[in-house]
């Protein structure tokens, strides 16, 4: 009897490593407040973006290295913000909004000029950045903070306050001038309002009102902005001037065919016919060298990121978190749509980079900060009883 019990105790028992391993992995991700699926897709996008950027930059390793360093900083910012609770984010939102608003005023007064626009602030020897990029997060969070304290759906007076919160930074950004960023900031704020539960009748009314204001908007556009719209309608009217960018871009995309010419083998991009090929028009490099299949692969990856982001936003349990999370991921979608649309000729050129692929520091950090906030909102949700 004793021997049989001893041999039974020493006999190896079957284990279930898969279940325990999954449990440990889940608890690890929960402890660091990160979503492994979203993080994995973002890392894949950044790595693929560096591959495309190497070709688009004329095979300059220094550009790729600088972008990789910026991605590293962006990841640190994302992880740091993911540790904050929605309560902390809500408490700090008004201060951050006012601080970024003051930065925009500083840009108007003492900002650095570049490519005919005054959009940057520079701390000599430290950093040069665009405060307008930071407003893509600060402003929708401020709108969400206001609406989270009001009964929903929002009333007229609440909407007027939201209009002031949105309008003030948008006017300052448009004066730089930066039409693309001002439109993205506006859309970020509008998404928050729409997610707050407006009726379709009111949305239709606002759409008609916005359409009726188009002539007034046209009269207040800068000459180069009007030219961009006219060029969008007829790029062949000035093929060697205003229409050059879009003509070369669509030519590059079309010449890529189904499978593309191959990495580093693009003619429009490598022979420098394509302008701004490492920033706003990097999609044209992607289409020329990797073809339709390459572009579809990137678009599928973007849609997977958006889908995962919407799932995380849908799991938010508080008004502030739900509004902010939804606005962040929908604005990311608008980023992709506008860039691909303007490069392929279905939208006017407004100077919007392709997220986490185009060369740029402030934009990458802002985008990853948004995903960090999204993960923070999801990680800190309360566990409801079953």
N, C-alpha and C positions, 0 to 999 in steps of 0.2 A: 504493500500500500504506500509506504513512504517513498519507495523507489519510483513507483509509477507517478506519484505527484511531483517528484523532483524532475523526472524526465519530461513531464508535461510542461513544467515551468521553464526548463531550458530549451524546449523546442521552439524554433523561430515562429513568430506569429505573423500572419499577413498584415501588412500596413497599407494605408491608403495615402501615398505621398501626394497624389494629385489634389485631393481635397484639402489636406493640410497646407500644401504649398500654395494653393490658391488663396486660402484664408490668410496666410502670412503675407502674401503679396498684396492682397487687398488692404490689410491693416497698415502695411508700409505706405501705400499711396495715400491712404486716409490720414496718416500721421503727417505727411508732408503737404497735404491739402492740394494735391494735383490729380488731374484726370489723365490716366495713362493713355487712353485712346486719343484724346485731343492733343496731348503733348507729342505723342508719336507721329501723328499726321503733320503737326507743325514742324517737327524736326525733319521729316522727309521733304516737306515743301522748301525749307531753308537750304537743305543740302542740294536739292535739285536746282534751286535758284542760283546757288553759287556756281554750279556747272554751266548754266546758261550765261551768267554774268561774266565768266571767264572768256567766253567767246565774244559776248557783246562789248566788252571793254577793250577788244583788240588784243586779247591774251595777255593782259597786264596782271601779273600775280599780285602786285601791290594793291590794286583795286579790290581783288577778291579777299586778300588778307584783311584789309580795312573793313570790308563788309562782314567778314567772319567775326572780327572783334566786336563790331556793333551788335551782331546777333548774340554774342556771348553776354554783352551788357544787357541786351533786351531780355535774355533768359533769366538773368539774375533779378532784374526788375520784376519779371513775371512771377518768379518764385517768391520774392519778397512780398508782393501785393497779395498773393494767394494766402498768405498767413493772416491777413487782416480779416476781422469779422465784418459782416454787413453793418453792424451797429457802429463800428469804428469808422467805416467808410462814410456812413451817413453823417456822423458827427463832424468829420473833417471836410466834407464836400463844400460848404459855403466858403470856408477859408481858401481852399484850393481854387475855386471859381474866381474869387476876387483877386487872388494872386496872379492867375493867368491873365485875367482882364487887365490888370495893371501892366503886365508884360506887353500886352498888345498896345497899350497906350505908349509904353516906352519904345516899341518898334516904330510907332508913328513919329516920335520925337527924335530918337537917337539911333534908330535901327540901321543895320548895314545894308548897302545896296548890292544887288547881284542880278545880272541878266535883266536889267531894266525895272526891277521891283525892289521894294524895301520891306523885306520879310524876316530878317534875321536879327537876333541879338547875339553879341559876342562878348565873352569874358576873356580878355587877352591872355593867350597862353593856356587857357583851360578848356573852353568849349564854345562852339558856335551852333545855335539851334533855332528852330522856328517855333515860337510860342503858339502859333495858330494850330500846329499839330496837337499840342497839349489840350487845346480847347475842344477837340473832338471827343475827349473823355470828360473834361470838367463841365462842359455845358449840359450834355444829356444827364449827367449825374445830378446837376443842380435842378434841372427840370423835374427829374424823378424824386428828388428830395422834397421839393415843394408839393408835388401831387400826392406823395405818400402821406402827407399830413392833412389832406383835404378829402372830403367825400367824393367817391367816384360813381359814375362818370363825372369828369370835371365840369364845373359851371362856367358861365361866361367870364366872371371876374377872375377865376383861376386861369382861364385861357389867356386873358390879357396879361396876367403876370408872366405866364410862360412865354408869350410873345416878346415881352420885354427882355426876359432872360436870354432868349435866342437872338433877338434882333441886335442887341448892343454889340456882342462880339462879332456877329456877322458883318455889320457895317464897318467895323474896324478892320476886319480881314479883307473885305472887298476894296477898301481904300488902299491896300498895299501896292498894287492890286493883285488879288489871288482869287479868281473866280471859282476855280476848281475846289479849293479848300473851303471857301465860303458856302458852296453848294453842299459839300459833304457835312459840314458842321450843321447847316440848316436841316438836312435830312436826318441827322442823328437826333436832333431835338424833336422833329416832327414824329419820328418813330416812337419816342417816349409817349407823346400825346396820343397817338393812335392806339398804342397798347394799353392806354388808360381806359379805353372803352367808349370811344366816340361812336355815335350812331352813323350809319351809312348816309343818312339824309344830310347830316351836318358835314360829313366828309365831301359829299357831292357839291354842297354849297360852297365850301372852301375851294374846291377845284375850279368851279366856275369863276369865283372871285379872283383866283390866281391867274386864270387864263385871261380875264379881262384886264389884268394889270401888266400883261406882257408888253404892250406898247410903251408904257411908262418905264419898264425895265430896259427896253431897247434904247430909249432916249438917254438913259443914264449909263450905258455901257461905254467903256473906253473904245477908241477907234480900233485898236488891235483886237479887242473882243468881238466887235461887230464884224471885222474882217474874218475872224475864225468861223463865225456862223455862215457868212456868205461863201466862204471857201468850202465849208461842209456841204452846202447846197450845190456848188459847182466848182470842184477843185481844178477842173481843166481851164477855168477862166484865167488862171495865173499859174501855169505849170512850173515856171522857174522861180516863182516868188512864194506867195502865201500858200499855193497848192502843192509845193514841193514835198513837204513832210508827208501828207496823207497819200500822195501818189506813190512815193517811194515805199511807204509802209504797206499799202495794198499790193504793190508789185512784189515785194519781198514775200508776203504771206502767200500770194497766188503761185509764185514760182516754186514754193516748197512742195506743192503737190500732196500726194497721199502720205508718203513716208519721209519726205524731206531730203535735203541735199547731203545731210550728214553733219555731225558736230564739227565746228570750225571750218566748214566748207561753204558757208553762205557767201554769195557774191555781193548782194546789196549791202550787207553789214560789214563784211571783211574789207571791201573796197571803199567803205565810208560814204556810200551814197545815202545811207539811212541816217538821219539826224537823231540826236538824243537816244542812241540805240541802247545805252546801258541804263537809262532811266525811264522816261515815259513810254518809249517805243520798243521796249525790250520784248514785247509780245511778237513783234514782227521778226525779230531774230529767232525766237522760238518757232514760229510758223515756217520760216524759211529753212531752218536746219533740221527740224524734227517733223515737219509736215502736219497734216491734219490730225494724224494719230497722236503726235506729241502734244498738240494743243488740247485735244480731247482728254488726254491723260491728266494734264494740268487742271483742266476745268472739272474733271471728275474728282480730283483731290480737293479742290476748293469746295465743291458741293458736299463732299464728305465732312469737311471741317464745319461748314455751315450747318449741316444736318446734326452733327454731334453738339454743336453750340446751341442749336434750338432745343435739343433734348435736355441739355443742362439748364437752359433758361426756363423751360417748361416745368422743371422740378423745383424751381424757387417757390418758397412758401410765403414770403413777405412782399408787399407791394413795391417797396423800393428796389429790392433785389430783382424781382421779376421785370420791372420796367428797365432797369439798367442793363441787365443781362440780354434782354431782347433787343434793345437798341444797339448794343455792342456788336452782336452777331449780324444784325440786319445792315448796319453800316459797313461792316466788312464785306458783305455781299454786294452792296452798292459800289464799293471800291473796285471790286473785280469787274462788275458789269460795265462801269463807266470806262475803265481803262481799256478793256477788250473792245468795247463799242467804239471808242474814239480811234483806236489804232486800226480797226477793220473798216472804218468809214461809215458806221451807222449812227455815230454821235459826233458832235463838234469836238474839236481838240480843246480840252480844258486843263491839261497839265496835272493829271492824277496818276501816280505811280501804280505799278502792279504790286499788290501786297506781298512782302517778304521775298520778292524776286528782283524788283528794280533797286538800283543802287540808292541808298539813302539811310541816314542814321536816325534822325528824329522820328520819321515815319515808322521805322521798324520797332523802335523802343515803345512808341505810343500803341502800336498794334498789339505787341506782346503784353504791355501793361493792361490793355483791355481784356486779353485772355486771362491774365492773372486775376483780375477782378471777377471775371466770369467764374473761374474755378473757385475763388474764395466764396462767392455767393452759394455755389453748389456744395462745397465742403462743409460750410457752417450751418447748413439747414438743420432744423430740429427734427429728431426722429419721432415720428408720430406713432402712437400705439396701433397695433393691428386689430 
